[in-house]
Amino acid sequence: MKKTIVLVVAFGALARLSAQDAPGVTTDLAYASEYVFRGIQHADDSMQPSVEISYSDAYLGVWMDQPFKSREDNEIDVYAGYRHKVSRDFSLEAVATYYGYPQASEFRTRHTYEVGVGASYTYRGVAATVYYYRDFRLNSNTEQASIAYSIPLEKWGTSMDFNGFAGTVQSADWRPDAPTTAKEAYNYYGVDVSLPYKVSVRTSVTAGVHWAHNHGLPSTFADDHLWWTLSVTMGF
């Protein structure tokens, strides 16, 4: 029900815009052999549909994780942000995200929300980014840095995209819906390698391999993760 309401609101906002001001719409349907976020595995193999509406430098999107195993919780995220291009190579971004877990059991986090600010700079094809996120329910601070580079593979009509990232998380209330307060702090890092292929002007298929490691969490959390993804993206 919540997912339906979100999509109705998003497309209702789109309909109110005039034809000449119509924003861009991007849809994505992805399969992930694991769902890993900031170095922590949240689910095994899952479907991850999303839709994003962009208008000028602003955007609004809905992203979901739907695990195949019934014992694993669904997740629905609603986010909005704004990108400002300061120069050809330097840009700034602000984003706000609501994380919802409608199937969360008692004492597990049912929802949370955060804001983030970041900067990106590109030099000779290498893109470096730094971001800071503040989660208000988890009372947490996250800092993340990444470096990305793309190698064109013109013969095959694709490219090999590399992304390396590292971050740190400090939370003063790791489980805000639990009766007791739990603090947690850990570091994480990883690498993404993807191959996007443009099927048509508006459609592309992307295959990716990902690895992430976390350090500093209790032994109940697996520290190494290797998974793959396959997605179809369409723009309108």
N, CA and C of each residue as an Amber inpcrd file, in Angstrom:
protein
   708
   0.8230000  -1.1980000   0.0000000   0.0000000   0.0000000   0.0000000
   0.8610000   1.2530000   0.0000000   1.8990000   1.2720000   0.8500000
   2.7850000   2.4240000   0.9120000   3.4540000   2.6610000  -0.4290000
   3.8760000   1.5690000  -1.0980000   4.5540000   1.6940000  -2.3770000
   3.6100000   2.3150000  -3.4070000   2.3150000   1.9080000  -3.3830000
   1.3540000   2.4440000  -4.3290000   1.1590000   3.9300000  -4.1110000
   1.0530000   4.3540000  -2.8560000   0.8630000   5.7690000  -2.5420000
   2.0350000   6.5900000  -3.0450000   3.2490000   6.1120000  -2.8120000
   4.4430000   6.8440000  -3.2500000   4.4570000   7.0160000  -4.7580000
   4.1600000   5.9430000  -5.4980000   4.1880000   6.0160000  -6.9550000
   3.0900000   6.9370000  -7.4820000   1.8990000   6.9140000  -6.8530000
   0.8150000   7.7910000  -7.2780000   1.1940000   9.2460000  -7.0790000
   1.8080000   9.5610000  -5.9320000   2.2370000  10.9320000  -5.6540000
   3.2800000  11.3830000  -6.6660000   4.2620000  10.4930000  -6.9420000
   5.3290000  10.8500000  -7.8780000   4.7930000  11.1230000  -9.2690000
   3.9190000  10.2470000  -9.7690000   3.4080000  10.4300000 -11.1160000
   2.3380000  11.5210000 -11.1660000   1.6940000  11.7880000 -10.0350000
   0.7630000  12.9030000  -9.9860000   1.4880000  14.2250000 -10.1470000
   2.6600000  14.3210000  -9.5130000   3.4730000  15.5330000  -9.6560000
   3.9330000  15.6910000 -11.0940000   4.2650000  14.5880000 -11.7260000
   4.6900000  14.6240000 -13.1310000   3.5540000  15.1120000 -14.0270000
   2.3460000  14.6680000 -13.7860000   1.2180000  15.0260000 -14.6430000
   0.8810000  16.5000000 -14.5570000   1.1680000  17.1360000 -13.4220000
   0.8320000  18.5360000 -13.2420000   1.7480000  19.4660000 -14.0270000
   2.8820000  18.9670000 -14.4900000   3.7930000  19.7950000 -15.2720000
   3.3130000  19.8950000 -16.7120000   3.5340000  21.0170000 -17.3390000
   3.1250000  21.1870000 -18.7320000   4.0230000  20.3630000 -19.6370000
   3.5490000  20.1300000 -20.8660000   4.2810000  19.2660000 -21.7890000
   5.6630000  19.8120000 -22.0860000   5.7830000  21.1500000 -22.2390000
   7.0820000  21.7050000 -22.5890000   8.0680000  21.6470000 -21.4300000
   7.5650000  21.5060000 -20.2070000   8.4300000  21.4170000 -19.0410000
   8.5540000  19.9870000 -18.5370000   8.1240000  19.0190000 -19.3290000
   8.0930000  17.6310000 -18.8800000   9.4790000  17.1710000 -18.4510000
   9.5920000  16.5670000 -17.2640000  10.8850000  16.1060000 -16.7690000
  11.2810000  14.7780000 -17.4110000  12.5030000  14.3750000 -17.1670000
  12.9440000  13.0730000 -17.6190000  12.5760000  12.0130000 -16.6060000
  12.2440000  10.8280000 -17.1010000  11.8860000   9.7100000 -16.2300000
  12.7980000   8.5330000 -16.5550000  13.3950000   7.9570000 -15.5310000
  14.2650000   6.7930000 -15.7020000  13.7470000   5.6580000 -14.8380000
  13.5650000   4.4890000 -15.4400000  13.1660000   3.3050000 -14.6850000
  14.2870000   2.2750000 -14.7440000  14.3910000   1.4900000 -13.6970000
  15.4480000   0.4800000 -13.6360000  14.9080000  -0.7640000 -12.9470000
  15.2260000  -1.9020000 -13.5060000  14.8790000  -3.1830000 -12.8810000
  16.1510000  -4.0000000 -12.7790000  16.5630000  -4.2830000 -11.5400000
  17.8410000  -4.9500000 -11.3120000  17.6570000  -6.2270000 -10.5010000
  18.5160000  -7.1950000 -10.7910000  18.6440000  -8.3930000  -9.9550000
  19.9860000  -8.3120000  -9.2570000  20.0100000  -8.5920000  -7.9520000
  21.2530000  -8.6060000  -7.1780000  21.3540000  -9.9270000  -6.4330000
  22.4900000 -10.5890000  -6.5480000  22.6750000 -11.8620000  -5.8490000
  22.8010000 -11.6600000  -4.3430000  23.1350000 -10.4450000  -3.9200000
  23.0950000 -10.0180000  -2.5200000  22.7380000  -8.5390000  -2.4990000
  22.0870000  -8.1140000  -1.4300000  21.8530000  -6.6870000  -1.2340000
  22.7880000  -6.2220000  -0.1200000  23.8060000  -5.4670000  -0.5180000
  24.8130000  -4.9680000   0.4280000  24.7920000  -3.4450000   0.3900000
  24.6920000  -2.8240000   1.5490000  24.6580000  -1.3650000   1.6470000
  25.6580000  -0.9060000   2.7000000  26.5980000  -0.0880000   2.2740000
  27.6490000   0.4190000   3.1650000  28.3520000  -0.7140000   3.9070000
  28.6710000  -1.7550000   3.1530000  29.4650000  -2.8480000   3.6890000
  28.7170000  -3.8950000   4.4790000  27.4020000  -3.7420000   4.6370000
  26.6000000  -4.6880000   5.4170000  25.5780000  -5.3670000   4.5130000
  25.4770000  -6.6950000   4.6000000  24.4950000  -7.4290000   3.8200000
  23.1320000  -7.3550000   4.4980000  22.1190000  -6.9300000   3.7280000
  20.7610000  -6.8250000   4.2550000  19.8570000  -7.9460000   3.7490000
  20.2170000  -8.5680000   2.6170000  19.3870000  -9.6430000   2.0750000
  20.2020000 -10.4580000   1.0880000  19.6950000 -11.6640000   0.7900000
  20.2880000 -12.4760000  -0.2680000  19.7240000 -11.9970000  -1.6040000
  19.6340000 -12.9010000  -2.5840000  19.2290000 -12.4570000  -3.9200000
  17.8800000 -11.7490000  -3.8870000  17.8160000 -10.6380000  -4.6410000
  16.6660000  -9.7360000  -4.5920000  16.4230000  -9.1030000  -5.9520000
  15.1950000  -8.6550000  -6.1480000  14.8600000  -7.7670000  -7.2500000
  14.8510000  -6.3430000  -6.7000000  15.3610000  -5.4090000  -7.5100000
  15.4900000  -4.0290000  -7.0540000  14.9580000  -3.0770000  -8.1240000
  13.6400000  -2.8530000  -8.1540000  13.0670000  -1.9020000  -9.1050000
  13.1890000  -0.4700000  -8.5950000  13.2330000   0.4830000  -9.5180000
  13.2900000   1.8930000  -9.1140000  12.7450000   2.7680000 -10.2290000
  12.3250000   3.9670000  -9.8560000  11.9050000   4.9720000 -10.8240000
  12.3960000   6.3230000 -10.3260000  12.9210000   7.1350000 -11.2450000
  13.4320000   8.4600000 -10.8750000  12.9270000   9.5000000 -11.8630000
  12.4580000  10.6150000 -11.3350000  12.0140000  11.7440000 -12.1320000
  13.0180000  12.8720000 -11.9310000  13.5340000  13.4190000 -13.0130000
  14.4970000  14.5160000 -12.9160000  13.9740000  15.7290000 -13.6810000
  14.2310000  16.8890000 -13.1280000  13.8100000  18.1360000 -13.7590000
  14.9040000  19.1640000 -13.5290000  15.5470000  19.5690000 -14.6050000
  16.7050000  20.4650000 -14.5000000  17.7620000  19.7710000 -13.6380000
  18.1650000  20.3740000 -12.5170000  19.1960000  19.7850000 -11.6560000
  18.6120000  19.0530000 -10.4490000  17.2830000  18.9780000 -10.3640000
  16.6190000  18.3260000  -9.2330000  16.1140000  16.9410000  -9.6350000
  15.9470000  16.0580000  -8.6490000  15.4480000  14.7170000  -8.9350000
  14.6790000  14.1670000  -7.7380000  13.7790000  13.2410000  -8.0290000
  12.9560000  12.5660000  -7.0270000  12.8480000  11.1120000  -7.4270000
  13.0700000  10.1930000  -6.4950000  13.0570000   8.7910000  -6.8670000
  12.5270000   7.8680000  -5.7920000  12.1530000   6.6720000  -6.2290000
  11.7320000   5.5920000  -5.3310000  12.5340000   4.3550000  -5.6980000
  13.1370000   3.7190000  -4.7020000  13.9530000   2.5170000  -4.9130000
  13.4660000   1.4500000  -3.9380000  13.3870000   0.2000000  -4.4000000
  12.9060000  -0.8960000  -3.5510000  13.8440000  -2.0880000  -3.6020000
  13.8950000  -2.8230000  -2.5200000  14.5610000  -4.1300000  -2.5020000
  13.5300000  -5.1650000  -2.0990000  13.3250000  -6.1430000  -3.0060000
  12.3360000  -7.1920000  -2.7800000  13.0540000  -8.5450000  -2.7410000
  13.4330000  -9.0340000  -1.5490000  14.1490000 -10.3210000  -1.4600000
  13.2650000 -11.4870000  -1.9100000  13.8990000 -12.5140000  -2.4390000
  13.1710000 -13.7060000  -2.8490000  12.7680000 -14.5570000  -1.6390000
  13.5360000 -14.4610000  -0.5730000  13.2380000 -15.2480000   0.6290000
  12.2470000 -14.4970000   1.5070000  11.1660000 -15.1720000   1.8850000
  10.0980000 -14.5160000   2.6510000  10.5450000 -14.0790000   4.0450000
  11.5870000 -14.7150000   4.5770000  12.0440000 -14.3560000   5.9310000
  12.8500000 -13.0540000   5.9400000  13.1840000 -12.5370000   4.7640000
  13.9540000 -11.3000000   4.6800000  13.0260000 -10.1330000   4.3730000
  13.2700000  -9.0070000   5.0390000  12.3700000  -7.8580000   4.9560000
  12.5270000  -7.0980000   3.6400000  11.3960000  -6.5730000   3.1540000
  11.4290000  -5.6470000   2.0290000  11.9490000  -4.2900000   2.4980000
  12.4070000  -3.5030000   1.5430000  12.8360000  -2.1360000   1.8490000
  12.3240000  -1.2130000   0.7560000  11.8560000  -0.0310000   1.1420000
  11.4560000   0.9730000   0.1690000  12.0600000   2.3060000   0.5830000
  12.7780000   2.9290000  -0.3440000  13.4540000   4.2000000  -0.0810000
  12.8740000   5.2750000  -0.9870000  12.6300000   6.4320000  -0.4340000
  12.1920000   7.5950000  -1.2000000  13.2570000   8.6690000  -1.0240000
  13.7400000   9.2230000  -2.1310000  14.8280000  10.1860000  -2.0290000
  14.5900000  11.3710000  -2.9540000  15.1930000  12.4890000  -2.6180000
  15.1190000  13.6910000  -3.4450000  16.4350000  14.4350000  -3.2880000
  16.8730000  15.0720000  -4.3700000  18.1510000  15.7710000  -4.2850000
  18.2890000  16.8540000  -5.3350000  19.4080000  17.5490000  -5.2440000
  19.6980000  18.6450000  -6.1770000  21.1960000  18.6540000  -6.4490000
  21.5520000  18.6980000  -7.7360000  22.9540000  18.7710000  -8.1450000
  23.2360000  20.1510000  -8.7330000  24.3450000  20.7320000  -8.3280000
  24.7350000  22.0450000  -8.8470000  26.1180000  21.9500000  -9.4640000
  26.2010000  22.2340000 -10.7630000  27.4630000  22.1660000 -11.4820000
  28.1760000  23.5010000 -11.3330000  29.2170000  23.5270000 -10.5230000
  29.9660000  24.7540000 -10.2840000  30.8170000  25.0980000 -11.5040000
  31.4400000  24.0960000 -12.0870000  32.2430000  24.2630000 -13.2910000
  32.1490000  22.9840000 -14.1100000  32.8880000  22.9040000 -15.2110000
  32.8400000  21.7130000 -16.0510000  33.2510000  20.4610000 -15.2870000
  34.1700000  20.5970000 -14.3370000  34.7350000  19.4300000 -13.6460000
  34.3220000  19.3100000 -12.1800000  33.6500000  20.3160000 -11.6400000
  33.3500000  20.3250000 -10.2050000  31.8600000  20.5310000  -9.9760000
  31.2730000  19.6840000  -9.1360000  29.8450000  19.8020000  -8.8390000
  29.5700000  19.5100000  -7.3690000  28.4430000  20.0200000  -6.8870000
  27.9910000  19.8220000  -5.5150000  26.6180000  19.1530000  -5.5390000
  26.2930000  18.4460000  -4.4620000  25.0030000  17.7620000  -4.4040000
  24.4830000  17.7240000  -2.9770000  23.1600000  17.8510000  -2.8460000
  22.4760000  17.6670000  -1.5680000  21.3540000  16.6640000  -1.7840000
  21.1610000  15.7430000  -0.8460000  20.1630000  14.6880000  -1.0110000
  19.5360000  14.3580000   0.3400000  18.2530000  14.0000000   0.3170000
  17.5360000  13.5440000   1.5110000  16.8850000  12.2070000   1.1830000
  16.9480000  11.2480000   2.1120000  16.4370000   9.8990000   1.8550000
  15.6200000   9.3980000   3.0400000  14.4660000   8.8160000   2.7380000
  13.6480000   8.1130000   3.7300000  13.7950000   6.6210000   3.4730000
  14.1840000   5.8660000   4.5080000  14.3220000   4.4180000   4.4110000
  13.1600000   3.7660000   5.1630000  12.3680000   2.9600000   4.4570000
  11.2430000   2.2900000   5.1010000  11.3880000   0.7840000   5.0580000
  11.0510000   0.1230000   6.1770000  11.1160000  -1.3340000   6.2810000
   9.7490000  -1.8350000   6.7670000   8.7530000  -1.9200000   5.8630000
   7.3770000  -2.2100000   6.2780000   7.1780000  -3.5690000   6.9270000
   8.0870000  -4.5130000   6.7000000   7.9270000  -5.8430000   7.2720000
   8.7860000  -6.0690000   8.5180000   9.4080000  -5.0260000   9.0130000
  10.3020000  -5.1800000  10.1650000   9.5440000  -5.7190000  11.3730000
  10.1410000  -6.7100000  12.0390000   9.5280000  -7.2980000  13.2230000
   9.7440000  -6.3980000  14.4360000   9.1770000  -6.7950000  15.5520000
   9.2650000  -6.0030000  16.7810000  10.7160000  -5.7220000  17.1670000
  10.9700000  -4.4700000  17.5310000  12.2840000  -3.9780000  17.9770000
  13.2900000  -3.7860000  16.8400000  12.9280000  -4.1600000  15.6100000
  13.8060000  -3.8780000  14.4870000  13.4320000  -2.5240000  13.8980000
  14.3810000  -1.8670000  13.2720000  14.1480000  -0.5300000  12.7490000
  13.0700000  -0.5460000  11.6710000  12.0200000   0.2500000  11.8680000
  10.9070000   0.2920000  10.9200000  11.0950000   1.3690000   9.8620000
  11.7560000   2.4380000  10.2300000  12.0370000   3.4980000   9.2640000
  13.1220000   4.4110000   9.8190000  13.7600000   5.1260000   8.9240000
  14.7400000   6.1340000   9.3260000  14.9270000   7.1000000   8.1680000
  15.6180000   8.1840000   8.4140000  15.7970000   9.1920000   7.3670000
  17.1130000   9.9230000   7.5880000  17.7130000  10.3350000   6.4720000
  19.0000000  11.0100000   6.5380000  19.1030000  12.0870000   5.4610000
  20.0330000  12.9980000   5.6690000  20.3680000  13.9950000   4.6540000
  21.8560000  13.8510000   4.3520000  22.2410000  14.2440000   3.1510000
  23.6410000  14.1340000   2.7710000  24.0630000  15.2890000   1.8800000
  25.3370000  15.6130000   1.9500000  25.9220000  16.6240000   1.0690000
  27.2170000  16.0510000   0.5230000  27.5290000  16.4170000  -0.7300000
  28.7260000  15.8540000  -1.3350000  29.2990000  16.7410000  -2.4100000
  30.5100000  16.4190000  -2.8110000  31.2090000  17.1470000  -3.8630000
  31.9010000  16.1500000  -4.7710000  31.9700000  16.4840000  -6.0590000
  32.5950000  15.6180000  -7.0500000  33.5160000  16.4420000  -7.9430000
  34.7080000  15.8920000  -8.2150000  35.6680000  16.5780000  -9.0800000
  36.2600000  15.5680000 -10.0500000  36.3110000  15.9410000 -11.3300000
  36.8330000  15.0570000 -12.3650000  38.1060000  15.6440000 -12.9670000
  39.1380000  14.8210000 -13.0270000  40.4130000  15.2550000 -13.5880000
  40.9520000  14.1580000 -14.4950000  41.0740000  14.4810000 -15.7960000
  41.5820000  13.5350000 -16.7890000  40.8370000  12.2000000 -16.7510000
  39.5350000  12.2840000 -16.6340000  38.6950000  11.0950000 -16.6770000
  38.5080000  10.3820000 -15.3540000  39.2220000  10.8070000 -14.3200000
  39.0790000  10.2000000 -12.9930000  38.1550000  11.0710000 -12.1500000
  37.0650000  10.4980000 -11.6670000  36.0930000  11.2320000 -10.8620000
  36.2670000  10.8790000  -9.3870000  36.5140000  11.8870000  -8.5660000
  36.6640000  11.6980000  -7.1230000  35.4850000  12.3620000  -6.4130000
  34.8750000  11.6560000  -5.4640000  33.7390000  12.2080000  -4.7300000
  33.9370000  12.0230000  -3.2340000  33.3930000  12.9560000  -2.4610000
  33.3430000  12.8500000  -1.0030000  31.9350000  13.2250000  -0.5620000
  31.3940000  12.4480000   0.3840000  30.0390000  12.6990000   0.8750000
  29.9830000  12.5690000   2.3930000  29.0650000  13.3450000   2.9700000
  28.7600000  13.2350000   4.3990000  27.2580000  13.0310000   4.5400000
  26.8630000  12.0430000   5.3730000  25.4550000  11.7570000   5.6070000
  25.1520000  11.8080000   7.1020000  23.9980000  12.3740000   7.4350000
  23.5480000  12.4310000   8.8220000  22.1900000  11.7550000   8.9210000
  22.1240000  10.6410000   9.6670000  20.8750000   9.9240000   9.8970000
  20.3260000  10.3510000  11.2540000  19.0950000  10.8620000  11.2660000
  18.5530000  11.4600000  12.4920000  17.9720000  10.4460000  13.4610000
  17.4320000   9.3310000  12.9740000  16.8940000   8.3220000  13.8870000
  17.9990000   7.4270000  14.4400000  18.9570000   7.0580000  13.5800000
  20.0780000   6.2340000  14.0470000  21.1200000   7.0740000  14.7750000
  20.9370000   8.3910000  14.7340000  21.9000000   9.3090000  15.3380000
  23.3090000   8.9610000  14.8540000  23.4410000   8.8720000  13.5230000
  24.7040000   8.3950000  12.9590000  25.2940000   9.3890000  11.9640000
  26.6120000   9.3100000  11.8220000  27.3550000  10.0870000  10.8430000
  28.1020000   9.1210000   9.9320000  27.9950000   9.3470000   8.6320000
  28.6920000   8.5170000   7.6430000  29.5090000   9.4160000   6.7330000
  30.7690000   9.0970000   6.5760000  31.6240000   9.7850000   5.6030000
  32.0910000   8.7510000   4.5920000  31.9690000   9.0930000   3.3130000
  32.3740000   8.1600000   2.2610000  33.1130000   8.8940000   1.1550000
  34.1660000   8.2650000   0.6410000  34.9260000   8.7930000  -0.4860000
  35.0020000   7.7140000  -1.5580000  35.0410000   8.1330000  -2.8210000
  35.1310000   7.1600000  -3.9050000  35.9200000   7.7320000  -5.0750000
  36.4600000   6.8260000  -5.8700000  37.1750000   7.1880000  -7.0940000
  36.6630000   6.2870000  -8.2160000  36.2970000   6.9060000  -9.3530000
  35.7270000   6.1500000 -10.4680000  36.4820000   6.4620000 -11.7530000
  36.5640000   5.4330000 -12.6100000  37.2290000   5.6030000 -13.9090000
  36.5870000   4.6490000 -14.9080000  36.4370000   5.1100000 -16.1490000
  35.8010000   4.3120000 -17.1860000  36.7580000   4.1010000 -18.3570000
  36.8630000   2.8350000 -18.7930000  37.6960000   2.4970000 -19.9510000
  36.7860000   2.1830000 -21.1300000  36.8170000   2.9870000 -22.1900000
  35.9600000   2.7180000 -23.3510000  36.3540000   1.4100000 -24.0410000
  35.3470000   0.6440000 -24.4350000  35.5450000  -0.5770000 -25.2200000
  34.7210000  -0.4150000 -26.5040000  35.1950000   0.4610000 -27.3670000
  34.4250000   0.8680000 -28.5340000  34.1310000  -0.2950000 -29.4800000
  35.0310000  -1.2510000 -29.5500000  34.8360000  -2.3870000 -30.4460000
  33.5690000  -3.1630000 -30.1070000  33.2410000  -3.2120000 -28.8210000
  32.0570000  -3.9420000 -28.3680000  30.9030000  -2.9990000 -28.0210000
  31.0860000  -1.7180000 -28.2280000  30.0310000  -0.7580000 -27.9550000
  29.7000000  -0.6070000 -26.4910000  30.7200000  -0.7200000 -25.6300000
  30.4860000  -0.6200000 -24.2000000  31.6980000   0.0330000 -23.5310000
  31.7620000  -0.0780000 -22.2340000  32.9020000   0.4220000 -21.4670000
  33.0370000  -0.4290000 -20.2130000  34.1960000  -0.3880000 -19.6030000
  34.4000000  -1.0580000 -18.3190000  34.5540000   0.0340000 -17.2630000
  33.5880000   0.0890000 -16.3660000  33.5420000   1.1490000 -15.3710000
  34.0100000   0.6310000 -14.0110000  34.9890000   1.3120000 -13.4280000
  35.5330000   0.9410000 -12.1280000  35.1570000   1.9860000 -11.0870000
  34.8360000   1.5300000  -9.8890000  34.5520000   2.4330000  -8.7810000
  35.0810000   1.8320000  -7.4900000  35.9670000   2.5560000  -6.8140000
  36.4710000   2.1330000  -5.5160000  35.9620000   3.0800000  -4.4510000
  35.5540000   2.5410000  -3.3110000  34.9630000   3.3880000  -2.2730000
  35.4280000   2.9510000  -0.8850000  35.3670000   3.8820000   0.0460000
  35.6920000   3.6020000   1.4440000  34.8890000   4.5590000   2.3090000
  34.4360000   4.0660000   3.4580000  33.6280000   4.9110000   4.3270000
  33.7350000   4.5090000   5.7780000  33.1930000   5.3530000   6.6290000
  33.1610000   5.0800000   8.0610000  31.8090000   5.4950000   8.6170000
  31.2770000   4.7110000   9.5520000  29.9650000   4.9630000  10.1500000
  30.1030000   4.9670000  11.6630000  29.5130000   5.9790000  12.3050000
  29.4520000   6.0380000  13.7670000  28.0010000   6.3010000  14.1540000
  27.3910000   5.3520000  14.8680000  25.9850000   5.4710000  15.2430000
  25.8290000   5.4190000  16.7610000  25.0630000   6.3750000  17.3010000
  24.8120000   6.4040000  18.7420000  23.5110000   5.7050000  19.1180000
  22.7130000   5.2890000  18.1160000  21.4500000   4.5890000  18.3800000
  21.1790000   3.6440000  17.2150000  21.9120000   2.5420000  17.1750000
  21.9070000   1.6110000  16.0450000  20.5340000   0.9920000  15.8120000
  19.7490000   0.7690000  16.8660000  18.4140000   0.1860000  16.7530000
  17.4200000   1.0850000  17.4900000  16.9370000   2.1480000  16.8350000
  16.0890000   3.1400000  17.5200000  14.7350000   2.6100000  17.9760000
  14.2430000   1.5060000  17.4100000  12.9500000   0.9590000  17.8150000
  13.0850000  -0.1380000  18.8720000  14.2890000  -0.4140000  19.3080000
  14.5260000  -1.4000000  20.3720000  14.4040000  -0.7180000  21.7350000
  14.1230000  -1.4720000  22.7910000  13.9410000  -0.8660000  24.1210000
  15.2290000  -0.3140000  24.7230000  16.3730000  -0.7770000  24.2700000
  17.6510000  -0.2850000  24.7940000  18.4650000   0.3430000  23.6700000
  19.3600000   1.2480000  24.0310000  20.1860000   1.9430000  23.0580000
  21.4430000   1.1330000  22.7490000  21.7470000   0.9930000  21.4840000
  22.9460000   0.2580000  21.0650000  23.8010000   1.1660000  20.1840000
  25.0670000   1.3090000  20.5500000  26.0010000   2.0960000  19.7510000
  26.7990000   1.1750000  18.8350000  27.2070000   1.7030000  17.6880000
  27.9960000   0.9120000  16.7550000  28.8720000   1.8310000  15.9180000
  30.0550000   1.3600000  15.5760000  30.9660000   2.1040000  14.7060000
  31.7670000   1.0950000  13.8870000  31.9250000   1.3720000  12.6080000
  32.6810000   0.4590000  11.7550000  33.1670000   1.1890000  10.5110000
  34.0950000   0.5560000   9.8060000  34.6030000   1.0530000   8.5350000
  34.2370000   0.0610000   7.4300000  34.1990000   0.5400000   6.2110000
  33.9180000  -0.3510000   5.0910000  34.6290000   0.1700000   3.8430000
  34.8640000  -0.7320000   2.9070000  35.4740000  -0.3530000   1.6330000
  35.1460000  -1.4290000   0.6070000  35.3130000  -1.0930000  -0.6670000
  34.9840000  -2.0670000  -1.6940000  35.2570000  -1.5630000  -3.1000000
  34.9130000  -2.4050000  -4.0750000  35.1430000  -2.1170000  -5.4850000
  33.9310000  -2.5790000  -6.2900000  33.5450000  -1.7590000  -7.2730000
  32.5060000  -2.1240000  -8.2340000  33.1030000  -2.1170000  -9.6370000
  32.7690000  -3.1290000 -10.4280000  33.1680000  -3.1820000 -11.8380000
  31.9110000  -3.4830000 -12.6470000  31.6180000  -2.6300000 -13.6200000
  30.3840000  -2.8250000 -14.3870000  30.6210000  -2.6480000 -15.8770000
  29.7550000  -3.3020000 -16.6620000  29.8020000  -3.2440000 -18.1250000
  28.4200000  -2.8200000 -18.6330000  28.2360000  -1.5450000 -18.9600000
  26.9510000  -1.1120000 -19.5090000  26.9180000  -1.2870000 -21.0270000
  25.7820000  -1.7150000 -21.5410000  25.6400000  -1.8920000 -22.9880000
  24.3480000  -1.2130000 -23.4370000  24.4770000  -0.3120000 -24.3900000
  23.3240000   0.4440000 -24.8780000  22.5950000  -0.3580000 -25.9360000
  21.3880000  -0.8130000 -25.5950000  20.5900000  -1.6140000 -26.5200000
  19.9230000  -0.7210000 -27.5590000  19.4350000   0.4330000 -27.1080000
  18.8060000   1.4030000 -27.9920000  19.0460000   2.7940000 -27.4280000
  18.4410000   3.7990000 -28.0440000  18.6350000   5.1740000 -27.5870000
  18.1890000   5.3410000 -26.1320000  17.1500000   4.6220000 -25.7390000
  16.5700000   4.8070000 -24.4000000  16.7730000   3.6290000 -23.4530000
  17.3750000   2.5690000 -23.9370000  17.4850000   1.3640000 -23.1150000
  18.9220000   0.8730000 -23.0350000  19.3440000   0.4880000 -21.8300000
  20.6740000  -0.0830000 -21.6410000  20.6060000  -1.2410000 -20.6560000
  21.5410000  -2.1520000 -20.8030000  21.6720000  -3.3070000 -19.9090000
  23.0520000  -3.2320000 -19.2630000  23.1070000  -3.4490000 -17.9520000
  24.3780000  -3.3470000 -17.2310000  24.6060000  -4.5860000 -16.3830000
  25.7740000  -5.1950000 -16.5280000  26.1900000  -6.3150000 -15.6750000
  27.3100000  -5.8270000 -14.7710000  27.2690000  -6.2260000 -13.5140000
  28.2750000  -5.7550000 -12.5760000  28.7250000  -6.8180000 -11.5960000
  29.9710000  -6.6940000 -11.1530000  30.5320000  -7.5390000 -10.0900000
  30.9900000  -6.6000000  -8.9800000  30.7070000  -6.9750000  -7.7260000
  30.9510000  -6.0790000  -6.6040000  31.5970000  -6.8280000  -5.4410000
  32.4550000  -6.1160000  -4.7320000  33.0650000  -6.6810000  -3.5300000
  33.0930000  -5.6060000  -2.4450000  32.7680000  -6.0000000  -1.2150000
  32.8040000  -5.0630000  -0.0990000  33.2680000  -5.7780000   1.1560000
  33.9230000  -5.0300000   2.0210000  34.4300000  -5.5670000   3.2840000
  34.1330000  -4.5580000   4.3900000  33.7280000  -5.0500000   5.5450000
  33.5350000  -4.1730000   6.6950000  34.4610000  -4.5900000   7.8290000
  34.7880000  -3.6490000   8.6850000  35.7070000  -3.9070000   9.7950000
  35.2090000  -3.1630000  11.0310000  35.1470000  -3.8810000  12.1600000
  34.7530000  -3.2550000  13.4050000  33.3920000  -3.6630000  13.9120000
  32.6510000  -4.4850000  13.1510000  31.3350000  -4.9420000  13.5740000
  31.4380000  -6.2410000  14.3760000  30.4100000  -6.5740000  15.1680000
  30.4160000  -7.8500000  15.8960000  30.5230000  -9.0340000  14.9540000
  30.9100000 -10.1720000  15.5010000  31.1400000 -11.3720000  14.6820000
  29.8550000 -11.9070000  14.0500000  28.6860000 -11.4380000  14.4990000
  27.4270000 -11.8820000  13.9010000  27.2430000 -11.3080000  12.4920000
  28.0200000 -10.2910000  12.1430000  27.9700000  -9.7150000  10.8020000
  29.0840000 -10.3120000   9.9460000  28.7390000 -10.8200000   8.7800000
  29.7610000 -11.2790000   7.8280000  30.5560000 -10.0700000   7.3610000
  31.8840000 -10.2320000   7.2350000  32.7010000  -9.0630000   6.8940000
  33.0630000  -8.9740000   5.4140000  33.0110000 -10.0840000   4.6720000
  33.3540000 -10.0680000   3.2520000  32.1320000 -10.3960000   2.4030000
  31.9570000  -9.6390000   1.3100000  30.8060000  -9.8610000   0.4350000
  31.2270000  -9.7450000  -1.0250000  30.8540000 -10.7410000  -1.8060000
  31.0930000 -10.7330000  -3.2420000  29.7780000 -11.0830000  -3.9240000
  29.2980000 -10.2050000  -4.8020000  28.0190000 -10.4470000  -5.4380000
  28.0080000  -9.8550000  -6.8440000  26.9480000 -10.1570000  -7.5820000
  26.8350000  -9.6510000  -8.9440000  25.4350000  -9.0930000  -9.1770000
  25.3330000  -8.2290000 -10.1740000  24.0580000  -7.5950000 -10.4880000
  23.8400000  -7.5910000 -11.9950000  22.5740000  -7.5380000 -12.3800000
  22.1930000  -7.4000000 -13.7810000  20.9640000  -6.4970000 -13.8300000
  21.0300000  -5.4320000 -14.6060000  19.9330000  -4.4670000 -14.6140000
  19.5960000  -4.0110000 -16.0290000  18.3240000  -3.6040000 -16.1770000
  17.8240000  -3.0090000 -17.4140000  17.3180000  -1.6170000 -17.0670000
  17.8470000  -0.6090000 -17.7710000  17.4900000   0.7810000 -17.5090000
  16.8340000   1.3810000 -18.7400000  15.7090000   2.0890000 -18.5250000
  15.0120000   2.7410000 -19.6190000  14.7410000   4.1960000 -19.2630000
  14.9990000   5.0790000 -20.2090000  14.7600000   6.5000000 -20.0070000
  13.6590000   6.9970000 -20.9180000  12.8900000   7.9790000 -20.4250000
  11.7690000   8.5150000 -21.2010000  11.8430000  10.0480000 -21.2160000
